[in-house]
Amino acid sequence: MDLAFLTPLLDRPGPWASVYLDTSRATEDAAQRRALLDRAAVHRLAGQGADERTCAAVREWLAAEPAEGSPPGRALFAADGAVAVDAPLADSPPDVATDWAPLPHTAPLLDLLDDAVPRCLVVAVDRTGAELERRELGGAARLGTVEGQQWQDRGHRAPPADRYEWRYRHRVEDAWDRTAGIIADHLARIWPGSGADLLVLTGDVRERRAVRELLPRQLRPDTVEVDGGGRADGTAREAFDQRITVAWNGHRTRHLDTVLDAFRTGIGRPGEHGTDAAGTETAPGAAAQGVPAVVTAARQHQLAALLFQPGGHDPERPVWTGPQPEHIGVQRADLRAMGVTEPQQAPAADALLRCATAVGAEALLVPEAVPGPPGGLGAVLRWSA
């Protein structure tokens, strides 16, 4: 899970109101049910000690939810009288859940955002340009077009059959190559801000392959080619959507396998763990497992990927935190040593997700059937300690 959307949570101190609720409108009594859920959410926040300004901000935000087009669920995070993040959820929470705490309660997002739903930038390519759309939460939004290099043949009725034919064909293919370059340059510019995790190229086979070859090297592992799409009308949407889902599942499985391989390689053998100057356990290589080692890595800005696995006790273990993401420790004294005068406790998952967001790390949920970190918490690091 890319955590960039949580960045606004770093901009203000707590305490924070966190709300998870069902916002679907699939039943006849949906409007009445939604009103009851909204009221229950605000009432529970007030009962947990949330201030009136923050309660009012949540109430007004929920009241402004559109009657149509709502996602199955929604997570709101608010503080100091304002909603900072509104995250649409792929699945409906089973019940209204609220929390009033020093840190936003972000841990449930790992399950509710559901990586099984494709988050793709789909690019339908032909020899004149491309059309772009973003796929997320089962919906699609057009992002515009890219116009390529147009070949002008000066009115020839047909390509000449004499010695100039090769030059003619060369110029046409050169125009196609220039179009591929224009599309690739455009994708390289918009990809960092697209919010997508997978780039899907479809349409003309020759042109999309040329585009892929011209993409920046770091973008190619997140790029796939899918047949069945195109700029022209008549695309079999259902079959094409199924191919995208297959490509997405393959991509996320390969990515998780890569991260888990890095974790297992970097964690080292039993007995290799050391301690830092404060006596806190540290990782021997480019990975860490367990609360003490992962917290130490987070404090040193080493996190590249956080690994969580359901059923473990480590994500719920309390740690000590302060105003800044790097203010995190297993003992209260750790925070005192950093100059934090009033350390506060928070679940390790919430505190570590804040650290990961601050350094641009990702978070992954490891399925229960897959061997993961003991205790349910691990990390792949940017460098060895």
C-alpha positions in Angstrom: 0.0 0.0 0.0 1.3 3.4 -1.0 1.0 5.6 2.0 1.4 9.0 0.3 -2.3 9.8 0.8 -1.7 9.8 4.5 0.8 12.7 4.3 -1.6 15.3 5.5 -1.7 13.5 8.8 1.8 14.6 9.4 1.0 18.3 9.3 -0.8 18.9 12.6 -0.6 17.5 16.1 -3.3 15.4 17.8 -5.4 14.2 19.3 -7.0 12.7 16.3 -10.5 11.5 15.5 -10.6 8.4 13.4 -13.9 7.2 11.8 -14.6 4.0 9.8 -18.1 3.5 8.5 -20.2 2.0 5.7 -21.2 4.6 3.1 -22.8 2.3 0.5 -26.2 3.2 -0.8 -27.2 -0.1 -2.3 -30.5 -0.6 -0.3 -33.8 1.2 -0.4 -33.4 2.5 3.1 -29.8 3.5 2.5 -30.4 7.2 3.1 -32.0 6.6 6.5 -29.4 4.0 7.5 -26.6 6.4 6.5 -28.1 9.2 8.7 -28.1 6.8 11.7 -24.6 5.7 11.1 -23.3 9.3 10.7 -25.1 10.2 14.0 -23.7 7.2 15.8 -20.1 8.0 14.6 -20.3 11.6 15.9 -22.0 10.5 19.2 -19.3 7.9 19.8 -16.5 10.4 19.2 -18.0 12.8 21.6 -18.3 10.1 24.2 -14.6 9.3 23.7 -13.7 12.9 24.5 -13.4 14.5 21.1 -13.8 18.3 21.1 -16.9 19.9 19.7 -15.1 21.6 16.7 -13.7 18.3 15.5 -17.1 16.5 16.0 -18.8 19.3 14.0 -16.2 18.9 11.2 -16.9 15.2 11.0 -20.6 15.7 11.1 -20.6 18.3 8.3 -18.2 16.2 6.2 -20.5 13.2 6.4 -23.6 15.2 5.7 -22.0 16.4 2.4 -21.6 12.8 1.2 -23.2 12.7 -2.3 -26.3 10.6 -2.8 -24.8 8.6 -5.6 -21.3 7.4 -6.4 -20.3 6.7 -2.8 -17.7 4.1 -2.2 -18.5 1.0 -0.1 -16.9 2.5 3.0 -15.0 5.6 4.1 -12.3 6.4 6.6 -12.1 9.9 8.0 -9.2 11.4 10.1 -9.8 14.8 11.7 -8.1 17.0 14.3 -8.4 20.6 15.5 -11.8 21.2 13.9 -10.9 19.9 10.4 -11.0 16.7 8.4 -7.4 16.1 7.1 -7.9 12.8 5.2 -11.0 11.2 3.6 -10.0 7.7 2.3 -12.6 5.8 0.2 -12.6 2.1 1.1 -13.0 -0.9 -1.2 -14.9 -2.8 1.5 -17.6 -1.8 3.9 -16.5 -1.8 7.6 -18.7 -4.3 9.5 -19.7 -1.6 12.0 -19.1 2.1 12.8 -15.7 2.3 14.4 -14.3 5.5 16.0 -11.2 6.4 17.9 -10.0 9.5 19.8 -6.3 9.1 20.4 -2.9 10.9 20.2 -2.3 9.4 16.7 -4.7 8.6 13.8 -5.8 5.0 14.0 -4.7 4.0 10.5 -4.0 0.3 11.0 -7.4 -0.9 9.8 -6.7 0.7 6.4 -4.3 -2.2 5.6 -7.3 -4.6 5.3 -10.1 -2.3 4.2 -8.3 -0.7 1.3 -8.0 -4.2 -0.3 -5.1 -4.6 -2.7 -7.3 -7.0 -4.7 -8.9 -3.9 -6.4 -6.8 -2.7 -9.3 -5.2 0.8 -9.0 -4.0 1.3 -12.6 -3.2 3.9 -15.1 -4.5 2.4 -18.4 -3.1 3.8 -21.6 -4.7 2.9 -24.9 -2.1 3.4 -27.6 -2.2 3.7 -31.4 0.0 5.3 -34.0 -1.5 8.7 -33.6 -1.4 9.0 -29.8 -3.0 7.6 -26.6 -6.0 7.9 -24.3 -5.4 7.7 -20.6 -7.7 6.6 -17.8 -7.3 5.8 -14.1 -8.9 2.7 -12.6 -9.6 2.7 -8.9 -12.3 1.1 -6.6 -14.0 -0.4 -9.6 -14.5 2.9 -11.4 -12.7 4.6 -14.3 -11.9 8.3 -14.8 -10.6 9.7 -18.1 -7.3 11.6 -17.7 -7.1 13.1 -21.3 -5.2 12.2 -24.4 -1.7 12.4 -25.8 -1.4 13.6 -29.4 1.5 12.1 -31.3 3.6 13.0 -34.4 1.4 13.2 -37.5 2.7 12.1 -40.8 1.7 14.3 -43.8 2.0 12.6 -47.2 1.3 15.8 -49.2 -1.7 14.3 -50.9 -0.2 11.1 -52.4 -3.0 8.7 -53.3 -0.7 5.8 -52.4 2.9 5.2 -51.4 5.2 5.4 -54.5 6.4 2.0 -55.8 9.7 3.3 -57.1 13.0 3.9 -55.4 11.4 6.5 -53.1 9.2 3.9 -51.4 11.8 3.0 -48.8 12.2 6.7 -47.8 8.4 7.1 -47.6 8.0 4.1 -45.3 11.0 5.2 -43.2 9.4 8.6 -42.7 6.1 7.0 -41.7 7.8 4.6 -39.2 9.8 7.5 -37.9 6.6 9.4 -37.1 5.3 6.3 -35.2 8.5 6.2 -33.2 8.3 9.9 -32.4 4.7 9.3 -31.2 5.9 6.5 -29.0 8.5 8.8 -27.5 6.0 11.6 -26.9 3.7 9.1 -25.1 6.6 7.7 -23.0 7.8 11.2 -22.0 4.2 12.1 -20.9 3.8 9.0 -18.8 7.2 9.5 -17.2 6.1 13.0 -16.1 2.7 12.1 -14.8 3.4 8.7 -13.2 4.8 10.0 -9.8 1.6 12.0 -9.2 -0.9 9.5 -10.7 -1.5 7.5 -7.5 -1.5 4.3 -9.6 0.6 1.2 -8.8 0.5 -0.4 -12.2 0.8 1.0 -15.7 -1.2 -0.9 -18.3 -0.4 -0.5 -21.9 -3.0 -1.7 -24.4 -4.0 -1.0 -28.1 -1.7 -1.3 -31.1 0.9 -4.0 -30.3 3.8 -2.4 -32.2 3.3 1.0 -30.7 2.7 0.0 -27.1 5.9 -2.1 -27.2 7.8 0.9 -28.5 6.3 3.0 -25.7 7.4 0.4 -23.1 11.0 0.3 -24.4 11.2 4.1 -24.1 9.9 4.3 -20.5 12.4 5.1 -17.7 14.0 2.0 -16.4 12.5 2.4 -12.9 9.0 2.4 -14.3 9.3 -0.7 -16.4 8.8 -3.3 -13.6 5.4 -1.6 -12.9 4.3 -1.8 -16.5 2.4 -4.6 -18.3 0.9 -5.0 -21.7 -2.7 -6.2 -21.9 -4.6 -7.2 -25.1 -8.2 -6.3 -25.8 -8.2 -2.5 -25.2 -7.9 0.3 -27.7 -8.9 3.9 -28.6 -11.6 2.8 -31.0 -15.2 2.0 -29.9 -16.2 -1.6 -29.7 -13.8 -2.8 -27.0 -15.2 -5.8 -25.1 -15.1 -4.0 -21.7 -15.9 -7.0 -19.5 -13.3 -9.2 -21.0 -10.7 -6.4 -20.9 -11.5 -5.7 -17.3 -10.9 -9.3 -16.4 -7.5 -9.2 -18.1 -6.6 -6.1 -16.1 -7.6 -7.9 -12.9 -5.5 -10.9 -13.8 -2.5 -8.6 -14.6 -3.0 -6.7 -11.3 -3.1 -9.9 -9.2 0.0 -11.1 -10.9 1.8 -7.8 -10.3 0.9 -7.6 -6.6 1.9 -11.2 -6.0 5.2 -10.7 -7.7 5.8 -7.5 -5.6 4.9 -9.2 -2.3 7.2 -12.1 -3.2 10.1 -9.7 -3.9 9.6 -7.9 -0.6 9.3 -11.1 1.4 12.5 -12.5 -0.3 14.3 -9.3 0.7 12.9 -9.6 4.2 14.0 -13.3 4.6 17.4 -12.6 3.2 18.0 -9.5 5.3 16.8 -10.8 8.6 19.8 -13.0 9.3 20.1 -16.2 11.3 19.1 -16.6 14.9 21.7 -15.1 17.3 22.9 -12.5 14.8 20.9 -9.6 16.3 22.8 -6.9 18.1 22.0 -3.9 20.2 22.5 -0.2 19.8 24.1 2.2 22.3 20.9 2.3 24.3 20.7 -1.5 24.5 17.8 -1.8 22.1 17.8 -4.8 19.8 18.8 -4.0 16.2 18.6 -5.9 12.9 21.8 -7.6 11.6 21.1 -6.8 7.9 18.7 -5.0 5.6 15.5 -6.3 7.5 14.1 -6.2 11.0 11.4 -8.1 12.9 9.7 -7.6 16.2 8.8 -4.3 17.8 12.2 -3.3 19.3 14.1 -3.8 16.0 11.5 -2.2 13.7 11.0 0.8 16.0 14.8 1.4 16.1 14.9 1.2 12.3 11.9 3.6 12.1 13.6 6.1 14.4 16.7 6.1 12.1 14.6 6.6 9.0 15.6 3.2 7.6 12.1 1.9 6.6 11.6 0.9 3.0 8.6 -1.5 3.5 6.6 -2.4 6.6 5.2 -5.9 6.8 2.1 -6.8 8.8 0.4 -10.2 9.2 -3.0 -10.8 10.7 -3.0 -12.8 13.9 0.2 -11.4 15.3 0.4 -9.5 18.6 3.2 -7.1 17.7 1.1 -4.5 15.7 -1.1 -3.9 18.7 1.7 -3.6 21.2 1.9 -0.1 22.7 4.9 2.1 22.0 5.8 5.6 23.1 5.4 8.5 20.7 5.9 12.3 20.5 5.0 15.1 18.1 7.2 14.1 15.2 7.2 10.7 13.3 10.7 9.9 14.4 9.6 10.3 18.1 9.0 6.6 18.7 10.5 4.3 21.3 9.7 1.1 23.2 10.4 2.8 26.6 9.2 6.2 27.9 12.9 7.0 28.5 13.6 6.8 24.8 11.3 9.7 24.2 12.6 11.7 27.2 16.1 11.3 25.7 14.8 12.9 22.5 13.5 15.9 24.4 9.8 15.0 24.3 8.4 16.3 27.6 5.0 14.5 27.4 5.4 11.1 25.7 2.2 9.3 24.9 1.4 5.7 24.0 -0.1 4.4 20.8 -0.4 1.0 19.1 2.8 0.1 17.3 1.0 -0.3 13.9 -0.3 3.3 14.0 3.0 4.8 15.1 5.0 2.9 12.5 2.6 3.7 9.7 3.2 7.4 10.6 6.9 6.8 10.4 6.6 5.0 7.1 4.5 7.8 5.6 7.0 10.4 6.6 9.9 8.6 4.8 7.9 7.4 1.7 7.9 3.8 2.7 5.1 1.3 1.7 3.1 -1.1 3.8 2.1 -4.6 2.9 -0.3 -7.1 4.4 1.0 -10.6 4.3 -1.7 -13.2 3.9 -2.1 -15.7 6.8 -1.3 -18.6 4.6 2.1 -17.1 3.6 5.1 -17.4 6.0 5.7 -13.9 7.3 7.3 -12.1 10.2 6.9 -13.8 13.6 4.6 -11.7 15.8 3.1 -10.1 12.7 5.5 -7.2 12.3 8.6 -6.8 10.2 10.4 -4.4 7.9 12.7 -4.2 4.9 15.2 -1.5 5.4 16.8 1.0 3.1 20.3 0.1 4.3 21.9 -2.2 6.9 22.5 -0.9 10.4 
